């Protein structure tokens, strides 16, 4: 699955490592090892009924 196929509301499992630097002003670093879609978000309903 490509990252651009993931939609808002999808239930994801992300595994990896977060590294907090010694310098509190520096941003944390996230390394993602795997990303899995557990459940896709429901498709929005479009159009008029009736």
C-alpha positions in Angstrom: 0.0 0.0 0.0 1.2 3.4 -0.8 1.1 6.2 1.7 -1.0 8.3 -0.5 -3.7 5.7 -0.4 -4.2 6.1 3.4 -7.3 8.2 4.2 -8.2 10.3 7.3 -10.0 8.0 9.7 -8.1 4.8 8.8 -7.1 2.7 11.8 -3.4 2.2 11.6 -0.7 0.3 13.4 2.7 2.0 13.3 5.8 0.3 14.8 9.1 1.9 15.1 11.4 3.9 17.4 11.2 7.4 19.0 14.5 8.9 20.0 14.4 11.9 22.4 17.6 13.9 22.0 19.6 15.1 25.0 19.0 18.7 23.9 15.4 19.6 25.0 15.2 22.2 22.2 15.9 19.6 19.5 12.9 17.7 18.0 12.4 14.0 18.7 13.2 11.6 15.9 10.8 9.0 14.7 11.8 6.0 12.7 8.9 4.0 11.3 9.7 0.3 10.7 6.2 -0.8 9.6 2.8 0.7 8.8 -0.3 -1.5 8.6 -3.9 -0.5 7.8 -6.0 -2.4 10.4 -9.3 -1.0 9.2 -10.2 1.4 6.4 -12.4 4.4 7.2 -15.9 4.1 6.0 -16.4 5.7 2.6 -18.3 9.0 2.7 -21.9 8.9 1.4 -22.4 11.3 -1.5 -25.4 12.3 -3.6 -29.0 13.0 -2.8 -31.4 10.4 -1.5 -34.9 10.5 -2.9 
